[in-house]
Amino acid sequence: MTAQLLLEAAKVIPNQQLLINVVSKRVRQLGIGHRPLVEATPKSSLTDIALKEIIAGKLTFEELKDETAAEGK
């Protein structure tokens, strides 16, 4: 993983914990055979591919509200 890719991806997803979760989930998907959404060289790590996808706007996320918090409990 290159530091430059991480910095660029952090501009897209500024919440560090959320960024880690998105990258982690995508790395797992790539690891089981999902195709990359961006150009990837044979030497690209799965983490670099996931970060490039975030930077390119190919991966999106949706924050889910905690239902118990929404109900006021």
C-alpha positions as CSV (number, residue, x, y, z in Angstrom):
1,M,0.0,0.0,0.0
2,T,1.4,3.3,-0.9
3,A,1.1,6.3,1.3
4,Q,0.1,8.6,-1.6
5,L,-2.9,6.4,-2.4
6,L,-3.9,6.4,1.3
7,L,-3.8,10.2,1.4
8,E,-5.8,10.6,-1.7
9,A,-8.4,8.1,-0.6
10,A,-8.6,9.9,2.8
11,K,-9.8,13.0,0.8
12,V,-12.7,11.0,-0.5
13,I,-13.5,9.3,2.8
14,P,-12.2,11.5,5.6
15,N,-13.3,9.3,8.5
16,Q,-10.3,7.0,9.0
17,Q,-12.3,4.2,10.6
18,L,-14.8,4.2,7.8
19,L,-12.1,4.2,5.2
20,I,-10.4,1.2,6.8
21,N,-13.7,-0.7,6.9
22,V,-14.5,0.1,3.2
23,V,-11.0,-0.9,2.1
24,S,-11.1,-4.1,4.2
25,K,-14.4,-5.2,2.8
26,R,-13.3,-4.6,-0.7
27,V,-10.0,-6.4,-0.2
28,R,-12.0,-9.4,1.0
29,Q,-14.2,-9.2,-2.1
30,L,-11.2,-9.0,-4.4
31,G,-9.5,-11.9,-2.6
32,I,-12.4,-14.2,-3.4
33,G,-12.4,-13.3,-7.1
34,H,-14.4,-10.2,-7.7
35,R,-13.0,-8.2,-10.6
36,P,-11.3,-4.9,-10.0
37,L,-13.2,-1.8,-11.1
38,V,-10.1,0.0,-12.1
39,E,-7.0,-0.9,-14.2
40,A,-4.7,-3.1,-12.1
41,T,-1.3,-4.4,-12.9
42,P,-0.3,-8.0,-12.0
43,K,1.9,-6.5,-9.2
44,S,-0.8,-4.4,-7.7
45,S,-1.8,-5.3,-4.2
46,L,-5.4,-5.8,-3.3
47,T,-5.2,-2.9,-0.9
48,D,-3.8,-0.6,-3.7
49,I,-6.6,-1.7,-6.0
50,A,-9.3,-0.9,-3.4
51,L,-7.7,2.5,-2.7
52,K,-7.6,3.3,-6.4
53,E,-11.3,2.3,-6.7
54,I,-12.2,4.7,-3.9
55,I,-10.1,7.5,-5.4
56,A,-11.8,6.9,-8.8
57,G,-15.2,7.1,-7.2
58,K,-16.0,3.5,-8.2
59,L,-16.8,2.5,-4.6
60,T,-19.4,4.2,-2.5
61,F,-20.7,3.7,1.0
62,E,-23.8,4.4,3.0
63,E,-23.7,5.1,6.7
64,L,-26.5,3.2,8.5
65,K,-28.2,4.8,11.4
66,D,-28.4,2.8,14.6
67,E,-32.1,2.0,14.9
68,T,-32.0,2.0,18.7
69,A,-30.4,5.5,18.7
70,A,-33.0,6.7,16.2
71,E,-35.8,5.5,18.5
72,G,-34.4,7.4,21.4
73,K,-33.5,4.4,23.5
